[in-house]
Structures are given as structure tokens and as C-alpha cells.
Amino acid sequence: MISLKPRSILLISAIFRVGLILFGEWQDTHMEVRYTDVDYLVFSDAASLMASGQSPYKRTTYRYSPLLAFLLIPNSFISRCWGKFLFSASDLFVGLFIRIILKQRKVPDDLCTYSMLIWLFNPFTFTIGTRGNCEPIVCAMILWIIICLINGNVVQAAFCYGLIVHFRIYPIIYALPIVIFLDPHFFRSGTKPLLSDWTSDQGKARQINSKLIDKCVVCDVLKSTFTRARILFGLISGTVFLLCTGFFFQLYGWEFLHEALLYHLTRTDPRHNFSIYFYHIYLNYECELSVLEKLISFLPQFMVQLVLILCFAKDLVFCFFVQTVAFVAFNKVITAQYFVWFFCLLPLILPWSNMKLKWKGLCCILLWMGAQTHWLLWGYLLEFKGKNVFLQLWMASLLFLAANTFILIMLIRHHNYGPVFRQRTDLKTTKTT
């Protein structure tokens, strides 16, 4: 399989996904358990409402940008599977973008192919798009932003960033690392930044002096906050976000603003989910949470994000990955689809890791799957058997958080930290003279 060309891998992946979509249609018709994600039915109903000139928010529980409903309007007159094919196509683009990013860093072909396979043939990821979940679109956009940034295309990166933050609010967490990443030493007018190439000794992890990194990053940002690249990125991304938001606010009013944006900032889900906060929210759902309680739940997430950004912002892809894992792990609401947010970044950091699959890598995989399976067991007893296992489920959530934290620490310890860009030799020569 590893000797296959990228085109062949993408073709096989496409055929496989088409087969899954068709099988899903058959399963929905002939079996009790549906293959199609419940959210896809919500998307389709919202798209149908928009096609008839009505607000997509007339569909209960539609809490996304109207852009998503607009993209799925063909569901009404071409095929109800249109959205699944669109999401699966985005899924394939993620695999392609993974290869493009790694090849630009001069990663060998075999490692690029392995990284593609990790995404394209991961059972968790290929079922997301074929079941009708929109997350592959977000993943593809995030990777395209990375491609634009490493090629010095600030304008296109900013436009896509503003669009994707409007489409799905969570990428707002990448704003600060991108600002730090737009270092004036590398982003100069009329010159393309020089990429640091992957080398054969990348598997030998170097020790990171985090204090030194923190100090350097903070000093760099404070000395040159308002650079051309940073101002350009902020203005364009902010303008795109505000234009999209303002346009749909004009069409759908406060209902859009609440459902698509504000709801996700203040969301508290009383139903069981992977978050350690779900049990407290469940017990106090009828009561309004105090400001202190909201702060306590937000503070750990904020502190972890800040530390990770200051340590790894110059290694942008790795920073995105650890940020996303931490953001999901410490969030007030965690559903299975959130895991795709960091799965699309995982293949991009593996060539810079010295963790071997045997045994540490395998142990991390089994630990993550075991903690999730353990949680799902209690969730099944609660949801399908009606047993009062809320306390046990909460304990399983604590275990899942511990597993995610341990794996994140392991990945950081075994990562070979390396800034994406390197300084030009002619610039060094000028400074020495």
C-alpha cells in the first residue's frame, strides 16, 4: 500500500467513501439504527427552509452559520446525499493538504504517505464526512490557512481565517499564535519566508527551554506588535468576519446572532458528554450559574492555552495541535465530533516526533481508546438502559481528561521543537558585518 502514488491513494479513498455513503442510504432504509448523523437531518431541513426563502433558524437546534445551509441547498433538488459528498470531498482535500504541507517541509515520500493514510483511512475520520458531519470542511480550511501562512500569503490566509471563524467559532483560539507567527524577521515585504526543512535526525527530540522560548516570544511581540503582516492579517480577517456576520444579521436578526455565535460561547449542555463539567451542569441546570462558577470553568482552559501558545507559537502546526487537544479536553461540552479538530493536525506533527509506535505510541492509542470506550459503556447504560449511573459517568469523564492530559504531555515530551521558518543567510551576513 505504501508504494501507491498519492493519486491512487486519493482515488481509493474516494471510491471507499462513495461506497460508505451508498451503504449508509441502504442502512437508513432497512435497519433500525441509522447510519446518517442526526445533525445532517438538521442541516438538510435548514437548507430546505433557506431554499424556500425562509430562515434556516426555523429548524429547531440549527445552530450554525447560514453558509452551511446555503452549501446544502442542492440537497433539495439534486440529491439528499449532496452534503455527504461535499463533506467527503473536503475530507479528501484534508488528505491532499497534509501531503502538500509535509512535502513543502521536505519530509520524505514514505512519511508523507503514512501521514496521508493516518487521516484518510482512520475509521473515526472517514465516517464523520460520510455520515453527514460538516467538520471536514473546517479541517480543510484550517490546513489551507496553514499552507497560505507557510508560503507567506498573508492576505489569502486572513480571508480564509475570517471566513472559517464565522463558519465555526472555535478557530478563534488560533488568533494569538498566528499573530506571534507573523514574525517581522520572516514576513518582509516582497520576500517569501524560508521554510525550515525536515532532516533525518528529526526523530531525536531536543530538550526545550520553555522559559527561554516564553521570554523570546513575549519580547518579540512587545517590540514589534504592529507590523505590516500583523495589521494586514487583523484587518482582513476581522473585516471578512464582520461582513459575513453583519450580512446574515441583516437577513435573520438576533436569532442568527444567538444561535450561530453567542450560543456556542455560553453553551451549557445538561445531557451527558465527555466533559468533566457535565455532571455539575446537570445538577444545577435549573439554576443560573454564578459568575464565579463560569470563571472557574473557563480559567483552566485559558491558562493552558496561554502557556501552550507562548511555548510553541513559532512551531505553528504543533501549536495548533496541542491547543486544540487542550481546548477540547478542558471544554464545558465535548462531543465525539470535536476529536476531528485535532485528528486533522496529528499527521502533520508525527514526522517531528521521536515516539515510536512500539511501545509508547501503541500505549497512548490504547489508553485513549480505552478511556473513551470506558466512558461509552456508562453512557450506554444511562442512555439505552435507563440506569442511574451519572456518578460513574462523571468519574469516567475524569479518567478521560486524565488520559488526554497524559497523552498530550507525552507528545510534547517526544516532540522535536522546530520553528517553521529559518533566517536568510544573507541577513545573518549583513548583521555580522
C-alpha positions, 0 to 999 in steps of 0.5 A, a space after each residue: 500500500 505504501 508504494 501507491 502514488 498519492 493519486 491512487 491513494 486519493 482515488 481509493 479513498 474516494 471510491 471507499 467513501 462513495 461506497 460508505 455513503 451508498 451503504 449508509 442510504 441502504 442502512 437508513 432504509 432497512 435497519 433500525 439504527 441509522 447510519 446518517 448523523 442526526 445533525 445532517 437531518 438538521 442541516 438538510 431541513 435548514 437548507 430546505 427552509 433557506 431554499 424556500 426563502 425562509 430562515 434556516 433558524 426555523 429548524 429547531 437546534 440549527 445552530 450554525 452559520 447560514 453558509 452551511 445551509 446555503 452549501 446544502 441547498 442542492 440537497 433539495 433538488 439534486 440529491 439528499 446525499 449532496 452534503 455527504 459528498 461535499 463533506 467527503 470531498 473536503 475530507 479528501 482535500 484534508 488528505 491532499 493538504 497534509 501531503 502538500 504541507 509535509 512535502 513543502 517541509 521536505 519530509 520524505 515520500 514514505 512519511 508523507 504517505 503514512 501521514 496521508 493514510 493516518 487521516 484518510 483511512 482512520 475509521 473515526 475520520 472517514 465516517 464523520 464526512 460520510 455520515 453527514 458531519 460538516 467538520 471536514 470542511 473546517 479541517 480543510 480550511 484550517 490546513 489551507 490557512 496553514 499552507 497560505 501562512 507557510 508560503 507567506 500569503 498573508 492576505 489569502 490566509 486572513 480571508 480564509 481565517 475570517 471566513 472559517 471563524 464565522 463558519 465555526 467559532 472555535 478557530 478563534 483560539 488560533 488568533 494569538 499564535 498566528 499573530 506571534 507567527 507573523 514574525 517581522 524577521 520572516 514576513 518582509 515585504 516582497 520576500 517569501 519566508 524560508 521554510 525550515 526543512 525536515 532532516 533525518 535526525 528529526 526523530 531525536 527530540 531536543 530538550 526545550 527551554 520553555 522559559 527561554 522560548 516564553 521570554 523570546 516570544 513575549 519580547 518579540 511581540 512587545 517590540 514589534 506588535 504592529 507590523 505590516 503582516 500583523 495589521 494586514 492579517 487583523 484587518 482582513 480577517 476581522 473585516 471578512 468576519 464582520 461582513 459575513 456576520 453583519 450580512 446574515 444579521 441583516 437577513 435573520 436578526 438576533 436569532 442568527 446572532 444567538 444561535 450561530 455565535 453567542 450560543 456556542 460561547 455560553 453553551 451549557 449542555 445538561 445531557 451527558 458528554 465527555 466533559 468533566 463539567 457535565 455532571 455539575 451542569 446537570 445538577 444545577 441546570 435549573 439554576 443560573 450559574 454564578 459568575 464565579 462558577 463560569 470563571 472557574 470553568 473557563 480559567 483552566 482552559 485559558 491558562 493552558 492555552 496561554 502557556 501552550 501558545 507562548 511555548 510553541 507559537 513559532 512551531 505553528 502546526 504543533 501549536 495548533 495541535 496541542 491547543 486544540 487537544 487542550 481546548 477540547 479536553 478542558 471544554 464545558 461540552 465535548 462531543 465525539 465530533 470535536 476529536 476531528 479538530 485535532 485528528 486533522 493536525 496529528 499527521 502533520 506533527 508525527 514526522 517531528 516526533 521521536 515516539 515510536 509506535 512500539 511501545 509508547 505510541 501503541 500505549 497512548 492509542 490504547 489508553 485513549 481508546 480505552 478511556 473513551 470506550 470506558 466512558 461509552 459503556 456508562 453512557 450506554 447504560 444511562 442512555 439505552 438502559 435507563 440506569 442511574 449511573 451519572 456518578 460513574 459517568 462523571 468519574 469516567 469523564 475524569 479518567 478521560 481528561 486524565 488520559 488526554 492530559 497524559 497523552 498530550 504531555 507525552 507528545 510534547 515530551 517526544 516532540 522535536 521543537 522546530 520553528 517553521 521558518 529559518 533566517 536568510 543567510 544573507 541577513 545573518 551576513 549583513 548583521 555580522 558585518 
